Amino acid sequence: MESGEIVMKAFGYQKDSDELIELEEVSFQSDIEGLDKLIKFLQEVKEQHMKVIGESELCHSHFRDWDDDWKSDSTDIIVVTTSKI
């Protein structure tokens, strides 16, 4: 990997499966309010994860834990960041 190269991977599960698979593409279907909420979540995750850089190899946050309006039949979004120690 070259210096400064951004590495981003997406993983997910098919419904009714426990097998984690790497995704080639991710699509979000939402209204503007939902996009605003997702953007705020990602901004907060970035701020919180930056505070623990170097303390652990991986850090993760769940959208379902962050959003008070999250419903159990909704998709959870989990953001995992890696620390370069």
C-alpha positions as CSV (number, residue, x, y, z in Angstrom):
1,M,0.0,0.0,0.0
2,E,1.3,3.4,-1.0
3,S,1.6,6.2,1.6
4,G,-1.6,8.3,1.7
5,E,-3.7,5.6,-0.1
6,I,-7.2,5.3,1.3
7,V,-8.3,1.8,2.1
8,M,-12.0,1.3,2.6
9,K,-13.9,-2.0,2.5
10,A,-17.5,-2.8,3.0
11,F,-18.9,-5.9,4.6
12,G,-22.4,-7.2,5.2
13,Y,-24.7,-10.0,5.7
14,Q,-27.5,-11.4,3.6
15,K,-30.8,-11.6,5.3
16,D,-31.1,-14.7,7.5
17,S,-27.4,-15.5,7.2
18,D,-24.5,-15.3,9.7
19,E,-21.8,-15.4,6.9
20,L,-20.0,-12.1,6.7
21,I,-19.2,-11.2,3.0
22,E,-17.1,-8.4,1.4
23,L,-19.3,-6.2,-0.7
24,E,-18.3,-4.8,-4.0
25,E,-20.8,-1.9,-3.8
26,V,-23.0,-0.3,-1.2
27,S,-26.2,1.6,-1.9
28,F,-28.2,3.7,0.6
29,Q,-31.9,4.4,0.0
30,S,-33.1,7.2,2.1
31,D,-34.8,10.6,2.2
32,I,-32.8,13.8,2.8
33,E,-33.6,13.7,6.5
34,G,-32.1,10.2,6.7
35,L,-29.0,11.3,4.8
36,D,-28.5,14.3,7.2
37,K,-28.8,11.9,10.1
38,L,-26.2,9.5,8.5
39,I,-23.8,12.4,7.9
40,K,-24.1,13.6,11.5
41,F,-23.4,10.0,12.7
42,L,-20.3,9.7,10.5
43,Q,-19.0,13.1,11.7
44,E,-19.5,12.1,15.3
45,V,-17.9,8.7,14.7
46,K,-14.9,10.5,13.1
47,E,-14.5,12.8,16.1
48,Q,-14.9,10.0,18.7
49,H,-12.6,7.5,16.9
50,M,-9.9,10.2,16.5
51,K,-9.8,10.5,20.3
52,V,-8.7,6.8,20.7
53,I,-6.1,6.6,17.8
54,G,-3.2,4.5,19.1
55,E,-5.1,3.1,22.1
56,S,-6.5,0.1,20.2
57,E,-6.0,-1.5,16.8
58,L,-9.8,-1.3,15.9
59,C,-12.6,1.0,17.0
60,H,-16.2,0.6,16.0
61,S,-19.5,2.4,16.4
62,H,-23.1,1.3,15.6
63,F,-25.7,3.6,14.1
64,R,-28.4,1.7,16.1
65,D,-26.7,2.8,19.4
66,W,-26.3,6.4,18.2
67,D,-29.8,7.0,16.8
68,D,-32.6,7.2,19.3
69,D,-35.2,6.6,16.6
70,W,-33.6,3.4,15.2
71,K,-36.0,0.6,14.7
72,S,-35.1,-3.1,15.0
73,D,-36.2,-3.8,11.5
74,S,-33.9,-1.2,10.1
75,T,-30.4,-1.8,8.8
76,D,-27.6,-1.1,11.3
77,I,-24.5,0.7,10.0
78,I,-21.3,-0.2,11.8
79,V,-18.2,1.9,11.2
80,V,-14.9,0.3,12.0
81,T,-11.6,2.3,11.9
82,T,-8.1,1.0,12.2
83,S,-5.3,2.7,14.1
84,K,-1.9,3.0,12.6
85,I,0.4,2.6,15.6
